[in-house]
Amino acid sequence: MRILVILLSVFFLFRCSSDDANNSSDDEVYLEIARNRIIDGDWIATFFLDNSQNRTLEFEEYSFNFHNDKSIEITYDLNNYVGSWNVFVVDEKLKFHMMIDVPDINILYELNENWEVQYILEDRIVIKKSELVDSKILHFSKN
């Protein structure tokens, strides 16, 4: 019994003194899971709400492939587009960044944002951007 009390005391002592370290390692584990889910397969945009306007149909023919080297390959008809992506933690929130190499007149330019991740499942990614003048919600589903 005495050994159990000592072990628990030591555990709580280290737990309390290393909260920042634990949060950092928890973030890294969560980031690794998110990255692995994102790079696993082709994705399609199944919902895109831009300032209360449903623009999903504009993206229905695009296929997104997120690579392990944090590059994006997007296919539409016979056209291919490239860019980069990343996930990271800011203020304890998981963020998803995309930067697609297209001119600002291309519809894909609308996705060049720092998004807040709502959730990442094995077959669905839901991200949003909420600001006073700009609000967007984007859903990706596994193709």
VOPA-324232 format. One record per residue (C-alpha): residue number from 1; residue in one letter; chain; x, y, z. Coordinates in Angstrom, 1 decimal. Layout:
REM residues N
  pos  code  unit       u       v       w
  NUM     a     A       X       Y       Z
...
This chain:
REM residues 143
  pos  code  unit       u       v       w
    1     m     A     0.0     0.0     0.0
    2     r     A     2.8     2.4     0.9
    3     i     A     4.5     1.7    -2.5
    4     l     A     1.3     2.5    -4.3
    5     v     A     0.9     5.8    -2.5
    6     i     A     4.5     6.7    -3.3
    7     l     A     4.1     5.8    -6.9
    8     l     A     0.9     7.9    -7.2
    9     s     A     2.6    10.8    -5.5
   10     v     A     5.6    10.7    -7.9
   11     f     A     3.2    10.4   -10.8
   12     f     A     1.2    13.4    -9.8
   13     l     A     4.4    15.4    -9.0
   14     f     A     5.8    14.8   -12.5
   15     r     A     2.4    15.3   -14.1
   16     c     A     1.9    18.7   -12.6
   17     s     A     5.4    19.9   -13.3
   18     s     A     5.4    18.8   -16.9
   19     d     A     1.9    19.9   -18.2
   20     d     A     3.5    22.0   -21.0
   21     a     A     5.7    19.0   -22.1
   22     n     A     2.6    16.8   -22.0
   23     n     A     0.6    19.3   -24.0
   24     s     A     3.4    19.5   -26.6
   25     s     A     3.7    15.7   -26.9
   26     d     A    -0.1    15.4   -27.1
   27     d     A    -0.1    18.0   -29.9
   28     e     A     2.5    16.0   -31.8
   29     v     A     0.6    12.8   -31.5
   30     y     A    -2.6    14.5   -32.6
   31     l     A    -0.7    16.2   -35.5
   32     e     A     0.7    12.9   -36.6
   33     i     A    -2.7    11.2   -36.6
   34     a     A    -4.2    14.1   -38.6
   35     r     A    -1.3    14.1   -41.2
   36     n     A    -1.7    10.3   -41.7
   37     r     A    -5.4    10.6   -42.3
   38     i     A    -5.0    13.5   -44.7
   39     i     A    -2.4    11.8   -46.9
   40     d     A    -4.3     8.5   -47.0
   41     g     A    -6.1     8.7   -50.4
   42     d     A    -7.9    11.0   -52.8
   43     w     A   -10.4    13.6   -51.5
   44     i     A   -13.2    15.5   -53.0
   45     a     A   -14.9    18.7   -51.8
   46     t     A   -18.4    17.6   -50.8
   47     f     A   -19.5    20.9   -49.2
   48     f     A   -18.3    24.5   -49.5
   49     l     A   -20.2    27.3   -47.8
   50     d     A   -18.8    30.7   -48.5
   51     n     A   -20.4    33.6   -46.5
   52     s     A   -23.8    31.8   -46.4
   53     q     A   -23.5    30.9   -50.2
   54     n     A   -23.4    27.2   -51.1
   55     r     A   -20.7    26.9   -53.7
   56     t     A   -20.3    23.1   -53.5
   57     l     A   -21.1    22.5   -57.2
   58     e     A   -18.2    24.7   -58.3
   59     f     A   -15.8    22.1   -56.7
   60     e     A   -17.5    18.9   -57.5
   61     e     A   -15.1    17.8   -60.3
   62     y     A   -11.9    18.5   -58.4
   63     s     A    -9.9    15.7   -56.8
   64     f     A    -7.4    16.5   -54.0
   65     n     A    -4.4    14.4   -53.2
   66     f     A    -2.4    15.5   -50.1
   67     h     A     1.1    14.0   -50.2
   68     n     A     3.5    13.1   -47.4
   69     d     A     5.9    15.9   -48.4
   70     k     A     3.1    18.4   -47.7
   71     s     A     2.5    19.1   -51.4
   72     i     A    -1.0    19.0   -52.9
   73     e     A    -2.0    17.8   -56.3
   74     i     A    -5.4    18.7   -57.5
   75     t     A    -6.9    17.3   -60.7
   76     y     A    -9.8    18.8   -62.6
   77     d     A   -10.7    17.3   -66.0
   78     l     A    -7.3    17.3   -67.8
   79     n     A    -5.8    20.1   -65.7
   80     n     A    -3.4    19.5   -62.8
   81     y     A    -2.7    22.1   -60.1
   82     v     A    -0.1    22.0   -57.3
   83     g     A     0.4    23.6   -54.0
   84     s     A     1.3    22.9   -50.4
   85     w     A    -0.6    22.0   -47.2
   86     n     A     0.2    21.7   -43.5
   87     v     A    -1.4    21.1   -40.1
   88     f     A    -0.2    22.7   -36.9
   89     v     A    -1.5    23.9   -33.5
   90     v     A    -2.0    27.5   -32.6
   91     d     A    -3.6    28.5   -29.3
   92     e     A    -4.6    24.9   -28.6
   93     k     A    -6.5    24.7   -31.9
   94     l     A    -5.6    22.5   -34.8
   95     k     A    -5.1    24.5   -38.0
   96     f     A    -5.0    23.4   -41.6
   97     h     A    -3.2    25.6   -44.2
   98     m     A    -3.5    25.3   -47.9
   99     m     A    -1.7    27.3   -50.6
  100     i     A    -2.5    26.3   -54.1
  101     d     A    -0.4    27.8   -56.9
  102     v     A    -3.2    29.5   -59.0
  103     p     A    -4.0    33.0   -60.0
  104     d     A    -6.6    34.8   -57.8
  105     i     A    -9.2    34.4   -60.6
  106     n     A    -9.1    30.6   -60.3
  107     i     A   -11.8    29.1   -58.0
  108     l     A    -9.1    27.1   -56.1
  109     y     A    -7.7    30.4   -54.9
  110     e     A   -10.7    30.5   -52.5
  111     l     A    -9.1    27.7   -50.5
  112     n     A    -5.8    29.4   -49.8
  113     e     A    -6.5    29.9   -46.1
  114     n     A    -5.5    29.0   -42.6
  115     w     A    -8.5    26.9   -41.7
  116     e     A    -9.5    25.7   -38.2
  117     v     A   -10.0    22.0   -38.1
  118     q     A   -13.4    20.9   -36.8
  119     y     A   -12.5    17.2   -37.2
  120     i     A   -10.5    14.8   -39.3
  121     l     A   -11.8    11.3   -39.6
  122     e     A   -10.6     8.5   -41.8
  123     d     A   -13.1     9.4   -44.5
  124     r     A   -14.0    13.1   -43.8
  125     i     A   -12.3    16.4   -43.1
  126     v     A   -14.2    19.4   -41.9
  127     i     A   -12.5    22.7   -41.7
  128     k     A   -13.8    26.3   -41.2
  129     k     A   -12.7    29.9   -41.3
  130     s     A   -14.6    32.4   -39.2
  131     e     A   -13.8    36.1   -39.2
  132     l     A   -16.0    39.1   -38.9
  133     v     A   -16.2    39.7   -42.7
  134     d     A   -15.4    36.2   -44.0
  135     s     A   -16.8    32.9   -43.0
  136     k     A   -16.2    29.6   -44.8
  137     i     A   -16.9    25.9   -44.2
  138     l     A   -15.3    23.2   -46.3
  139     h     A   -15.9    19.4   -46.1
  140     f     A   -13.7    16.9   -47.8
  141     s     A   -14.7    13.3   -48.2
  142     k     A   -12.6    10.3   -49.3
  143     n     A   -13.1     9.6   -53.0
